[in-house]
């Protein structure tokens, strides 16, 4: 990997699964996807310092942990590029969908 960070999007779906930010990465921005007043998902844009594994925890009993190699995730050169990908979730002209920035 180059000296510059790459960015990935991590997803949490409340009550279904969540991802853990591990070593060699850090959160840069966080966004909630809101659909008609209900938060359906949380997206974290994270910077990767190098290839690592991301823990995905299935919240159904009993909780199951999967360690996914970051090389399998879509990579973005910039935070803005990752955010543009998230913007595709919002339906233009539909007030029922929104991305709401969340403090990290």
Secondary structure, DSSP 8 states (H G I E B T S, - for coil): --SS-EEEEEEEBTTTEEEE--TTEEEEEEEEEEETTEEEEEEEEEEESS--EEEEEE-SSS-EEEEEEGGGS--BSSHHHHHHHHHTTS-TT-TTEEEEEE--
